């Protein structure tokens, strides 16, 4: 479970990025986070991944209070998370296989386990046959799939994605969202920030809406009907 309680984030220059955020994402749920440019979507995800710390309030992931987590414990928490960005930030001089293997190499997995997990992750995103290629030879959609494979290779229980389809055309965007939905269907908690209202509107999952740093809605969207729950 992910829980934000009265969370606020302000910066030294006085900019108030988030104010009084209260919301919960249940274990095994898929939720979209949306809002205008500058609404605070990326800031909220940065708080969740400990790239930033809140100014006020508390954030919990299951039984862990992020406010109290010391910096030396950040890597252990992040091993529970799969994090995906709009730009997958692949290492250009490394193969697809090597890019996906990187989190496992850092965590000290043996080569046999690395090979098994990397090939399984690439198979799930449909890129197993391209494991020896380098990022420059891949399309934008394929590069994003490599980023997703890298995020799931350590079998996280929570996937967090920040505008993962922002650089993709509508067809590829739908394919990426379908991948997230497939992971969710096997029990992974998925939180996706996106401004693509047309796409997320057809996915039939709950939508959290931010407006000027405040949580405007924690409703559920079914087609054209939104049922508000907060």
N, C-alpha and C positions, 0 to 999 in steps of 0.2 A: 504494500500500500504506500502511496505517496500522499503526504498531507502538508498543506501550507496553512499556517495559522497566523493571521494578522501580520503578514509579511510586508515589509516596505524596503525599498532600496533607493538611496540617494547617493550622490557623488559629491566630491569635494567642491566642485564648482557650483553646487546648489541645485543641480538638476535632479528632479524627483522622477525616477524611472518607473517605480512601482509603489502603490499605496494600498495598504489594508487588504492584501490578497488572502482570501480564504477559499480553499477548494481541496477536494480529495479525488484521487484516482485509485480505484479499487484494484487489488491484485487480479491479474488476468483480464483487465479491461483495456479497450482501445479507445483513445480519446484524441480529438483534434484541438489544437490551440490556435486561435485565429485573432485577427485584429488588424487595424491599419498599420502602415509603415510607421515605426516609432512608438507603437502601442505598448511595447514592453515584452514581446514574445521571447526574443533572444535573451533578454536580461533574466527572465524567469527560468529559462533553461540553463543559463550560466550559473544561477544559484543552485539549481538541482544537481549540477555536475561539479560544483565546488570551484568553478572558474572564478566566481564572485561569492562574496559573503553578504547576507542580508544586513541592513541597518537596524531593522526591528523585526520582531516576530520569530517564529520557529518553523523549521522544515524537517519533516521526518521521512525516511525511507524505511518502511517496515519498523523495526525496533531501534533504528539508529537516528539520533537527533543530530542533524548536520551542523547545527550551531556549536555543538560541543566537540565536534570531531577535530582532532589535532591534525596539523598538516602532514605529519608522518604517516597518518592513517588514510590519507586520500587515495593512494594507489589501491589499497585493499577494497575500498568502497567502489571505486571505478571499475574494478573487476566484476562487480555485480551488474554493471551497466553496459549497454551497447550504445555508442554515441555516433550519430551520423550527421554530417554537415552538408550544406548546399554544395560546397566544393569538397570532394572526397579527399583532397590533399594527398594523393598517392605519391610515392617515391618513384620518380621517373626512371632512375637507373636500376630499379628492382623489377623483377617479373611480377606478374599477377600473383603467382604462388607466394613469392617472397613478401609481397605487400600484405597479403592475408595472414601469413604466418607470423608477422612481426609481434603482435600481442602475446603470442604463445612463447616466442623466443625470449621476450623480455621477462616473462613470468617463470622461465626455466623449465619448460616442458621438454621431455625427451623427443628425439627426432621421430620415433615411431608414432607417438601420440600426435605430434605436430602434423605429420603427413596425413594421418587418418582424419583429423579434424578439419584441416585446410581443404582437403578434397571433398569432404562432406559439405562444408560451407559453400564451396564453389558449385557443387552439384545443385544445391538448393536455389542458387541464384542463376542457374543455367549457363555457367561459364567454365565448367570443368575442362572442356576441350581447349580453352584458351589460357590455361595455367602457366604456360611457358612464354606467353607474349608480354610485351612491355606496354605501359599505359598509353604511350603516344600512338599505338596502333589500334586503340579501342575507340569506339564512339562515346559520346557523352553519357548515354544511358548505360553502356557497359562499364564505364568508369565508376558510375554511381553504384552499380551492382557489386563491383569489387569493394567499394567502401562499405556496403552493407554486409558482404561476406566477412570482411575484417571485423565488423562490429559484432557479428554473431558467432565468430569462431570459438570464443571462450564460453559459449552457451549462457549468456546473461539472461536473467529473469525479467529485466526491464530494458526496453529499447527506447531511446530518446532521439528524435530526428528534428533538426532545425532547417526548415525549408528544403527538404531533400529533392524536390522536383522543380525548384525555382529556375533551373537552367534547361529544362527539358520540354519537349513538345507535348501536347495533350495525350497522345497515344502512349508515349514512354512514361509520362507521369502516372497514368492509370496502371501501367504494368508495375511500377515501383510501389504504388499504394496497395495493389493486390498482393505483392510480396509481404508487406507489413501485415496485411490482414491474414495471410497464411500463417505467419509466425504467431499472431494473436490467437488463432484457432487452436494452436497446440499449447496455449497457456501463458504465453509471453505477454507481459504488460507493455503496451505501446502508447507513447505520447508523441504526437507529431505536430510541430508548428508549421502552419501553412496559410498563405493568403489566398489560395485558390479555392474560393467559395463554391464554384461550380463543381469541382472535383469532390471536395469533402462532403458536399451536400448530397451526393448520390451514394456515399459509403455507409450511411445509416449508423453512425456512431455518435456518441455524445460530443458536443462542441463547447469548449470554454472560450468565451469571447472577451478580449481585453480592449479597453478604450481609454486612451490617455493614462495608461498605467494603472487603471482600476479594472476589476473583474466585473464586466457588464452582465454576463450571463454564464451560467453553468448548465445550459439546457441540453435537451436531446433533440436531434434533428432527424426527422423521417420525411424524406422527400421535401415538400414545401411547408411542412408543419413543424414548428418548434415548440417543445414542451419545456417550460422553464422550471428549474428545480433550485434556483438560487439567484 
